[in-house]
Structure formats: C-alpha cells, structure tokens
Amino acid sequence: MDLTTHPYRSVLYIPGSKERALDKARTLPTDAIIFDLEDAVAPDAKAEARATLAQALSDGGYGNRVKVVRINALTTEWGFEDARVLGDAGADVILQPKVNTYADVDNLSDLIGTEIPIWTMMETPASVFNAREIAAHRQVTGLVAGTNDLTKELGCRFRADRMPLLASLQMIVMAARAARGVVALDGVYNRFRDGDGLKLECEHGRDLGFDGKTLIHPDQIDIANTAFAPTQYEIDTAMRQIEAYEESKKQGQGIAVVDGQIVENLHVVAAQRTLAKAEAIAQMAAE
C-alpha cells in the first residue's frame, strides 16, 4: 500500500478495547482507521486493550484501509509499551498524542525506529505554533487536528462556523503543505447524528485544504467520503483544462481558456492532483 497516494477522506476512530468494534471495522467503507488506545480506553483497561488490539491487527482482514494506532502519550505509564507492541503488530502508522515540539516526535522515533510513519495530534497551542517544524520531521507523514482539545486549551467558544479555531486550522494545513507529502486531517464533529451539520463542517474543512475528516461514528463515513472526493464536475473540468493547456502548448502559447477562465500551468497542476485523487479513490473501491 502506498500511503502517500492513498485517499484519506474518512478516518474513523475505533476504541482499541472493543472486539466487536474492531471486527466491524473490517467491513466499513472508511479510508483509514484510528485504533484508539488513548481517550477511548479507561486507565484500568489499557493493558488489556493493547493486547486485544495487537491480536486484531495480527489477525488482519482490514483490507486496504490504512491502520493507524493512537498510542498513549509517552509521558504516561502505557505509552512506551503501546509504541513497542503495536509497531510490531502490523500498524501502518503510529499516531502520537500530546505532541508539542519536534523533540517529542524524536522521542517516539527513538523507541519505534525510523521505519514506521508517525502522525501527530495537533491539539495544543504549542503544537500549532510549532506545526511547521513538526511536519518537517523526517518520519512525520500526517497532522491530525484535535479540535476538541484545542477548543479547551484556547478557552474559546464553540461556533458552527469555527471562527475561533480558524487560525489554528489554517496553520495545520499550511504546515502540512509546506512539508510536502504530509496529510492534513480535520478534527471530529461531535454531533454524530447531525448529518447536515457534519456535511457543512466537511465542506468547510475541504475548502480550507484538509485531505479528509476524522470521525467518531460509522454513520459519518459516507458524508465525509462524498465531501472530500472530487465531484464529477471537478473531474470533467480538470480533464478539459489539461487538454486545452496541452493544445495551447502545441501552438506555442503558455495559457489556455476554459469556460471563460484563464488556464495556466498552476491550474494544470491542480487539475492533475484532482484526477490523481479521483483515480486513487476508484482503485480503492475496486480492490
């Protein structure tokens, strides 16, 4: 599996302690799964959850879904063993919580080696301020917005338009794009039965540039998959832009016009990205 071209429209949190949920996840149409050993597991159940999850990953059956494990923070009594056991059990990515600095990622890398990719939770003001350095770490391939924790740490109010979080969200996306090849994932939407609200927040995240949405309930998957996939109109437009630009180059011109709008090389690059994402989604659906 090529993690760099894989779609991440929907990334579902699953409690690492619940065997039924771990089994059901094998059939869900989510692009990636975050098996959670941190917030979703009570302190007295963490050791058992680690063993349960390790067995589920060893059993396999998750197909082409990217398997991400959110370990406990390395400052806790469980973090070290989480990192050691789950990295060997078949996780594709380790998701590190409570990251504030580049050095925090180095600490995890020292434990698990340099082979397995690391995603980081961006859930504190310090992590957002240091987002560019964190994203530039040699092992980091994803930034995950922890919007609930950010809201708490900032002391801001919840608003449907997420205006109080806008600067933080934009900094996370910019850091991922500056690092190139780093996935940027939007935070969860807590009202899991509110499909209309989730759709609006997915569209907001997509407009900001996020690659996909982290989710807390299977019922949210289809909405996220639709929101973060190129529409047929976008695909058709991308194809026409590329075709028109290539034709203009043959005629010795550096620009083309499609639907009354100028098309330059930068638009072609964006169009190619759209088609690549659509192709990756189609391939995943066919597997």
N, C-alpha and C positions, 0 to 999 in steps of 0.2 A: 504494500500500500504506500502510495506517495502522499505523505502528509502535507506537502506544500501545495498540491493541486486539488486536494480533497475539499469538497464543499463543507461549510460549517454553518448552514442556515439555521439548524436547530441543534442545540446542545443541551441534553436533558440531564438534570441532577437525579441520581438514584441513590437511596440510602445503601451503604455498603453492608448493612447488618441484616437486611431483609431478603431472605432467599426467594420468596415469591416475586418480589420486585426485580431481583437480579435475573430471574428466569424470564419474566415478562419482557424485560428489556431486549431480549434476543429477537423479539418479533416486531418491535416498534420501528416506524419509519423515520427515526431520528438520524441525523448525520453523525453525531458523536454522543457519547455518554460520559458524564462525570460521575464516577462511583465515589460517593462522599463518605469519608471516614471522620470528617471534622464536625460540622454543625449538626448533621443528621444523626449522629450516634451519641448516646449518653456516655458519660465517663466510665461507668462501671461495665459498659458493653463494648468498649473499644477494642480490647484484645481479641474477644470472640469475633467481632465484626471483621477484623483484619484477616483472621483465619478463614472466615466464611467467604470473603471476597477473593482471597488468594485461590481458594478452591474453585470458585466460579470462573475466574479468569483462566485457570489451568484447564478447566473443562471445555472452555471455548464456546463456540456457537454464536458469537456476536457478529459474524459476517464482516461486512466492510464498514461497520461503524467504528469510528476511532474511539479507543478505550482509554479514557483519562481517569486517573485516580487522584482525588484530592486528599492528601495526607493531612495529618495534624501538624501544627507548627512545630518546628524543630526545638522550640523553647519548652515544649511540653514533654511529659514522660513517654508519650507514644510516638512522637514524630520520627525519631531515628529508626525504630523498628518498622514503622509503616514504610519508610523510604526503602529500607533494605529488602523487606519481604515482597512488597508489591512490584518493585522494579524487576525482580527476578520472576514474578508470577505471570508476566505477559502483558503488563500495561504498555500502551503505546506512548503515553505521556504522563508525567507526574505534575500535578497542579499544586503549587506551593502557596499556602495562605500566609497572611501576616508578613508579607514582603514589604520592606520599606526602602531598601537600598540594594545596589549591585552586590555588595558583600554578602547579603542574605542569600542570594542565589548561589554565590560561590560556596557558601557553607553546605548547601544541598548538593551541589556538584561534587564536592569532596566526598560526600557519602555514597552517592549512587554512580559515580564515574561520569564520563563525558559522552557516553553513547546514547542515553535515553533523553529525549527532548523534555524541556521544562516549560510549563505555563505558569504565570504568576497572577495571583489575585491582586487587583488594584483597588484597595479598599480603605486606604488611609490617605490623608493629605500628603504625608511624606512620600508615599508610593507614587502619587500623581506628580508631585514636584520632581521626582527622580525617574519619571517614566522613560525618558529618552535613554538614560544610562542603563536602566533595567532591560529595556527592549534590545539594546545593543549587545547584551551578554551573548557570548558565543553559543550558549545552549538554549536560550530562550526562543521559543517559536510561537508563543501566544500570550496575549494580555487579556485578562478577564475582568470586566468591570464589576466590582462588588458594590452595587448601588445602595443596598440596604445599610451596609456598614459605613459607606461614605456619607449617607444622609445623617446617620447617628453622629459620626465624628465631626461633621461640619456644623451640626446643630441647626440645619436648615429645615424648612417645612416641605412636606410632600406637596407637589403640584403636578397636575396631569401633563402640563407642558414641559416639566422637568427643567425649568429655567434655572433653579438654584444649582443644579448639577451640570449645567451646560458646559462650563469651562473645563470641569474635570473630564467629562466625556470626550470633549474635543481634544484635550491633551493626550488622552489614552490613544485615540485614533491617530493623531499626528505622530506620536512616538512609534507606533507600530509601522506606520508608513515610512518614517524616516529610516527605520532599521531594515526595511525591505524584506518581504517574505514572512513577516510576523503577523499572525492572525489577531484581529481585534474583535472581541465578543462583548456584546451589550449585556447589561445586568438583567436580573429576573423581573418579571411582572407578577406581583403578589396576588392580585385578584384573579386566580386561575380559572374562575367560572365566567369571567367577563371577557368574552371573545372580542367584542367591539373595542374595548379599551386596549386589549393586547394588540389588536391589529394596528391601532393608531400608534402605539408605542414602538411596534416593529417598524412601521413606516418612518417614524422619527429616527430610530436608530439607523435604518438603511440610508436615510437622507444624510445623516452625519458621516457615513462611511463605514460603519461596522459591517463585518462579514456575516454576522449572524447573532442569534439571541440565545442566552442561557434560559432554561425553562425549569419549572418546578412540577409540572404535571403533564402526563401524556396527551391530554386533550388540547394542549397548546401547540403540539408539533405541527399539525397541518397549516395552521395560520402562519407560523414562522417560516415554514418551508416555502409557502407561497410568497410571503412578503420579501424574502431575501433571494428569491430566484429572479432572473431576468424575465420580463414579460415577453410575449410573442412579438409585440410591437417593438420592444427594445432590440430583440434579436433580428427582426427584419430590418430595422433601421441601421443596425450595426453592419449587416451584410451589404446594404446599399451604400453605406458610407465607404466601406473598404473598396467595393467595386468601383465607385465613382472616383475615388482618390487614385486608385491604380490606373484607371483610364486617363486621368488628367496627367499623371506622370509620363505616360507614353507620349503625350502631346507636348511634353516639355514644360508643364505647369506644376506649380507647387501647392496649389489648392484646388478644391472642387466645390461644387454647390449641390446640396441635397435638401429638398423641401425648403428652399429659400434661405438656407443657412450655410455659412462657410464651413468647409471641412478641411482641416489641416492635419499634419502628422500626429499631433497630440490627440485629436479626435479619433484617429485611426487606432492609436494605441489603446484608448479606452474601449473602442469597438471590439478590438481583438480580445481584450480582457473579458468583455461581456460574452463573447462567443465561447471562450475557453471555459468560463463558469457554466454556461448552459451545457456544454459538452460533458463536463465533469459530472454534472447532475444527471444527465441522461445515462452516462455509463454506470453510475452508481445504481440507478433504478433498474438497469438491465442485468446487474450482477445478482 
